[in-house]
Amino acid sequence: MRRNKRSCRSAQARTAWSTAIAVVVLGVFAATAGAAPLATLFADSYDAANAGSSAPVSSPFALVTGQHYLVKVRGTFSAWTHWSHRRCGKVEPAPIFASPGRPDTPAGFDAEFQFAHPAYLPSQCNRSLLPARAVVFQFNSGGGWAHPTPVGGPPVKPSHKHKYTYDVVGTGVPISFRIVDWETRDNNGRLKITISAAP
C-alpha cells in the first residue's frame, strides 16, 4: 500500500508539474501572438487636396530607437473613379475598406501590387503585365519616404487577403504612412495599418 501511495503521489506531482509548464508556455504564446496592437491607423487613398499623395497618417507615439515593430497592412484601393467596360487584370468588386463618402468603385491596388486597371483602348490592356509590383505605398520612420520591403522579401504575387507585414526599427520619432498618386481626388479605398511591438 505504501508503494502504491508513493506512486500515486509521484504521478500527481508529475501531472501538476506538466500542467504548470503547459500553462506557462500557453501564456507566453498568447502574449506574443495575441498582443493587442499599439496603434491602428487608416491610410486613405482619397485626398481632396491632391498634393501628389494622400494625406499622411502618423502613429500617436514615437517608435523607440532600436526597437523592432511589426507593421501589418491590409486593404485595397482604386486610383480611378470611372472604370470603363474594358477592365484588365483580376478586378475586385470594391475596396476592402472604402473611403468614407466616396462612390463605389472596383479595386485594382494593394500595398504591394497593381492587379487591375481600366482600359479605354484595347492596346491599353495587356493582361500579361499584371499583377505588377507597385511602390505607391510608402512610410517614413525618420529617414525619408520609401516603399518598405515585406518580411520574407518582395512577394511575387498579391497576398490572397491583401495583407503584408513589415519589420520596422524605431528611430525615436513617430512613423508616417501615405499613398502616392498624381491624382488623389478620384481615388477610393483605405489601407488598414496596425503597429505592434515585435516579439
N, C-alpha and C positions, 0 to 999 in steps of 0.2 A: 504493500500500500504506500509506503514512504517513497519508493522509487516512482510509482505512478503519479503521486502528488508533485514530486520534483519535476517530472517530465512535463506535467500539465503546466506548472508554473513557468518552466523554461519556454514552452511553446507559446504561452500567453505573453511572455516578455518579448520573444522574437516577433510575435504578431504586432504588439504595441509599438515596438521599435520600427518595424517596416511601415506601419501606418503613419507614424510621425515623420519618417523620411518622405513618404509619398505626399503628405500634406505640405511639407516644406517645398518639395520640387514643384508641385502644382501651384503653390503660392507664388514662387519665383516666376514660373511660366506665365501665370495670369498677369502678374505685374508687368512683365515685359511685353507680352502680346496684346494685352487688353488695356494698356495705359491710355488714359484719355488724352487727346491732342492738346497741346499747349495753346493752339490758336487755329481757328478755321476762317478762311478768307474766300472771297469770290472775285476773280479777275473777270470783269465784264468786257467782252469784245466790242460792245457798242459804246461809243462816246460821241456825244453831240459836238464837243469842242473840235474834233477832227484835227488833232495836232500830230498826226503821224503814228500814234499808238493809242491804246486805251489808257484811261486814267490809271496810274499806278496805284496798287494797294500794298500796304506795308504791315508787317507784324506789329502788334501793340507793345512789343518789348524788344530790347537789343539781344541779339544772339551772343552768348558768352564766348569770348575769344578762345579759340582752340577746341571748343566742344562741337561734337558732331550732332547734326539734326537730320531727321528723315522728313523730307517734304514729299507728300503724296498729292498728285494732281489727277483729277478725273473730270471729264466733260468733253463736249463737242461744241462747235460753233459754225456759223455761216458768215462768210465775208461778202455776201450779196443779199439784197432784199428780194430781187426778182430772179427766179430760176426759169429759164426757157424750157420748152418741151423737150429739148435735147439736153440730156444730162450725162456726164461722163463719170465713170468710176462707180464705186459702191455707195450710192447715196443713202443717207439715213433720213428718215421722215421728219425729224425735228431734233434740236439740240437736247442733250440730257438735262441741262439746266438752262432754261430760256432766260433771256434778258427781260426784266420787268417792263411791261408796256409795249414790247416790240411785236410786230406782226409775226405770225407763224411762218417759219421757213424750213426747208431741208437743211441738213448739216453736212459739211464737207471737210472740216478740220478738227484735229485734236491737238494736244500739246506737242506731239512729235511728228504728225503726218498731215498732208493734204491727201484725202482719199476720194474726193469727188469735187466736181465743179460744173457750172452750167456752160453750155456752148451754143452760140448763135449760128455758127457755121460748121459744117462737117469737118473742115480742116482743123478746127479748134479742139476737136475731141479725139485724143489719142489715148485709148484705154491702156495701152502697153506702158505708159509712163506713170500710171497710178497703181498703188499709192506712192507718193513721193515724200521724201523727208522734208520737213518744214522747220524753220528756225524762228518762227514768229513769236513763240512763247519765250519770254526772257525773264531772268531775275537779276537782281543787283544786291549782293550781300556785302558790299563795301568796296569792291574792285571794279565797278562799272557794269553796264548792262551786257549780258551774254546769254546765249542759249545753253542750258545745262545738259550734261550727259547723264542719262538714267543709270541707276545701279545695274550692273551687268553689262554695260556698254550700249552703243547705239542699236536700237531694235531694227529688225529687217522688215517688219510689218506692223500695222497698228494692233495695239492690245485689244483683245475681244471686248473688254469693258472700258476701253479708252482710259486706262488708269496706268500711271507711271510713278515710279519712286526715285527720288534724287537724294544723294547724300551731300549735305551742305555743312561746311565748317564755319562756325561763328567768327566774326571779326570785331565784335564789340559794338555793332550797330544793328538796327532793325533790317530785315530783309524785305525787299520790294519785288513786285511782280507786275508784268504788263504783257499785252499782246500787240505786236507791231502790225500796222496796216496803214497804207497811204489814204484809205477812205474808211473811216470807222463809223460814219453816220448811217450806213446801210447794213450794219452787222447785227447779228442776233446770236446769243449764247454766252454762257459763262463757264469758266473753269473753277471747280471747287478745289481749294488748296488747304491741306491740313499740315500743321507743323508739330512734330513730336521730337522729344529727346531720343537720340539713338541709344539702344540698349548697350 
